[in-house]
């Protein structure tokens, strides 16, 4: 079965591109007392940048497909299809957060991320269940964590989730985020002190 983004996202991006081009054409063709060639160029550049980003988003959303086969997971992107052998997947980590929603990562035995799976795909839960069935013979580990709850783990194909400590990838990420947060706070304090001194 194929898992992809909902069609309405690609239609929304197409509408956004058309609206940007229409608004830019209206702004350029409707002269105002303060308009100039320079402002028309700036408006044109902004529209081109927004339309380019939206067009790339449209291509990504409309072409992105994940298929779980008997031997591998096929992830089709904008320009190519990447095959990840099921035997190389050791962990599947699913995390929900208020900022980015639900996402999953496929990791190998060395804790290297093989792919990220967006939780916005149609049938995301069925995709994880399908992965669990296919990875059962490889004894892959599934980890999950809700917005605020504890980490849970199960062996692929099992139906029971048990509490566990965070997987090593999450522990490394948490340490990195803590260092970034402390560094940012120290930088802000130094900035405030420097501005007060000057």
Secondary structure in CASP SS format (residue, H / E / C, confidence):
PFRMAT SS
TARGET T0000
AUTHOR 0000-0000-0000
METHOD secondary structure of the structure
MODEL  1
X C 1.00
X E 1.00
X E 1.00
X E 1.00
X E 1.00
X C 1.00
X H 1.00
X H 1.00
X H 1.00
X H 1.00
X H 1.00
X H 1.00
X H 1.00
X H 1.00
X H 1.00
X H 1.00
X H 1.00
X H 1.00
X H 1.00
X H 1.00
X H 1.00
X H 1.00
X H 1.00
X H 1.00
X H 1.00
X H 1.00
X H 1.00
X H 1.00
X H 1.00
X C 1.00
X C 1.00
X C 1.00
X C 1.00
X C 1.00
X C 1.00
X C 1.00
X H 1.00
X H 1.00
X H 1.00
X H 1.00
X H 1.00
X H 1.00
X H 1.00
X H 1.00
X H 1.00
X H 1.00
X H 1.00
X H 1.00
X H 1.00
X H 1.00
X H 1.00
X H 1.00
X H 1.00
X H 1.00
X H 1.00
X H 1.00
X H 1.00
X H 1.00
X H 1.00
X H 1.00
X H 1.00
X H 1.00
X H 1.00
X C 1.00
X E 1.00
X E 1.00
X E 1.00
X E 1.00
X C 1.00
X C 1.00
X C 1.00
X E 1.00
X E 1.00
X E 1.00
X E 1.00
X E 1.00
X C 1.00
X C 1.00
X C 1.00
X C 1.00
X E 1.00
X E 1.00
X E 1.00
X E 1.00
X E 1.00
X H 1.00
X H 1.00
X H 1.00
X C 1.00
X C 1.00
X E 1.00
X E 1.00
X E 1.00
X E 1.00
X E 1.00
X E 1.00
X E 1.00
X C 1.00
X C 1.00
X C 1.00
X E 1.00
X E 1.00
X E 1.00
X E 1.00
X E 1.00
X E 1.00
X E 1.00
X C 1.00
X C 1.00
X C 1.00
X C 1.00
X C 1.00
X E 1.00
X E 1.00
X E 1.00
X E 1.00
X E 1.00
X E 1.00
X C 1.00
X C 1.00
X E 1.00
X C 1.00
X C 1.00
X H 1.00
X H 1.00
X H 1.00
X H 1.00
X H 1.00
X H 1.00
X H 1.00
X H 1.00
X H 1.00
X H 1.00
X H 1.00
X C 1.00
X H 1.00
X H 1.00
X H 1.00
X C 1.00
X C 1.00
X E 1.00
X E 1.00
X E 1.00
X E 1.00
X E 1.00
X C 1.00
X C 1.00
X C 1.00
X C 1.00
X C 1.00
X C 1.00
X E 1.00
X E 1.00
X E 1.00
X E 1.00
X C 1.00
X C 1.00
X C 1.00
X C 1.00
X C 1.00
X C 1.00
X E 1.00
X E 1.00
X C 1.00
X C 1.00
X C 1.00
X C 1.00
X H 1.00
X H 1.00
X H 1.00
X H 1.00
X H 1.00
X H 1.00
X H 1.00
X H 1.00
X H 1.00
X H 1.00
X H 1.00
X H 1.00
X H 1.00
X H 1.00
X H 1.00
X H 1.00
X H 1.00
X H 1.00
X H 1.00
X H 1.00
X H 1.00
X H 1.00
X H 1.00
X H 1.00
X H 1.00
X H 1.00
X H 1.00
X H 1.00
X H 1.00
X H 1.00
X C 1.00
END
